[in-house]
Structures are given as structure tokens and as C-alpha cells.
């Protein structure tokens, strides 16, 4: 395993004073994943509220085409798709982190 630079170790100790390095890093990773998940879920909910439908319904019913491929609607589509992908990715990373923690 790689060593953590002294400066980084001090910052980690300041943020997470309890436990060994692995448990500190695990808590920091979990916190960052939660932060990202909240951000992605916020975008998903805001756009669902804006369009009054789920992303799948928005995509499957061709709302972008119905709206004449306007910049706003296309931009919303890509932001929404990225948020949905981000949610799935972060959830997968949470599962991976839980698996790593249980292996210890």
C-alpha cells in the first residue's frame, strides 16, 4: 500500500481524528459519495418537477424533439442524463466501499 504524505496525513487527522487511517479514509470517502449523491438527486428531482415526468418518460416520449430541439430542453436532457448516470455510479461506489469495509 502507498504511504500518505505527511501533509495529507495531518489534514486527514484534522478532519477525522478517530480511528486508523483506513477507517478515516473510509469515512471521508463515504462523506464525499453522499455529497455527490445529494447533488445528483437534486438535479434529478428539479428536472422531474420542471417537466412533470420522470427522465425515462421524458426520453421515451421524445420531449426534446417535441420542443423543437431548443437549447434549454437539450441542455436539460444532458444534465438529467448525467445526473441519473451519476446516481447509478455513486450507488455502485457505495456498494464497493461497503464491500471493502466488510473485507477488513
C-alpha positions in Angstrom: 0.0 0.0 0.0 1.2 3.5 -0.7 2.1 5.8 2.2 0.2 9.1 2.7 2.3 12.2 2.6 2.8 13.9 5.9 0.8 17.0 4.9 -2.1 14.9 3.7 -2.0 12.8 6.9 -2.3 15.9 9.0 -5.3 17.1 7.1 -6.9 13.7 7.3 -6.3 13.6 11.1 -7.9 17.1 11.4 -11.0 16.0 9.5 -11.3 12.6 11.0 -9.4 12.3 14.4 -10.8 8.9 15.4 -9.6 5.5 14.2 -6.9 4.2 12.0 -6.0 5.5 8.5 -8.3 3.0 6.7 -11.3 3.9 8.8 -10.6 7.7 8.4 -10.3 7.4 4.7 -13.5 5.2 4.6 -15.5 7.9 6.4 -14.1 10.7 4.1 -15.0 8.7 1.0 -18.4 8.0 2.4 -19.0 11.6 3.1 -17.9 12.6 -0.4 -20.1 10.0 -2.0 -23.1 11.2 0.0 -22.4 14.8 -1.1 -22.3 13.8 -4.8 -25.4 11.6 -4.5 -27.3 14.5 -2.9 -26.2 16.8 -5.8 -27.2 14.3 -8.5 -30.5 13.5 -6.8 -31.3 17.3 -6.5 -30.8 17.7 -10.3 -33.0 14.6 -11.0 -35.8 15.9 -8.7 -35.6 19.5 -10.0 -35.9 18.4 -13.6 -38.6 15.9 -12.9 -40.5 18.7 -11.2 -39.8 21.1 -14.1 -41.1 18.7 -16.7 -43.7 16.9 -14.6 -42.4 13.5 -15.5 -39.6 11.0 -14.9 -36.4 11.1 -17.0 -37.4 7.8 -18.7 -40.7 9.2 -19.7 -39.1 12.5 -20.8 -36.6 10.5 -23.0 -39.0 7.8 -24.3 -41.6 10.4 -25.3 -39.2 12.5 -27.3 -39.7 15.7 -25.4 -36.6 17.2 -26.8 -38.0 16.7 -30.4 -41.4 17.9 -29.3 -39.9 21.1 -28.0 -38.1 21.7 -31.3 -34.6 20.8 -30.0 -34.4 24.1 -28.1 -31.1 24.7 -26.3 -32.8 24.7 -22.9 -34.5 21.4 -23.3 -31.5 19.7 -24.9 -29.3 21.1 -22.1 -31.7 19.8 -19.5 -31.8 16.4 -21.2 -28.0 16.1 -21.0 -27.8 17.4 -17.4 -30.6 15.0 -16.4 -28.9 12.0 -18.1 -25.6 12.9 -16.4 -27.4 13.1 -13.0 -29.0 9.8 -13.5 -25.7 8.2 -14.5 -24.1 9.9 -11.5 -26.7 8.4 -9.2 -26.0 4.9 -10.5 -22.2 5.3 -10.4 -22.2 6.7 -6.9 -24.5 4.0 -5.6 -22.2 1.4 -7.2 -19.2 3.1 -5.5 -21.1 2.9 -2.1 -21.6 -0.8 -2.6 -18.0 -1.2 -3.4 -16.9 0.8 -0.4 -19.2 -1.3 1.9 -17.6 -4.5 0.4 -14.1 -3.2 1.1 -15.1 -2.3 4.6 -16.6 -5.7 5.3 -13.4 -7.4 4.0 -11.3 -5.8 6.7 
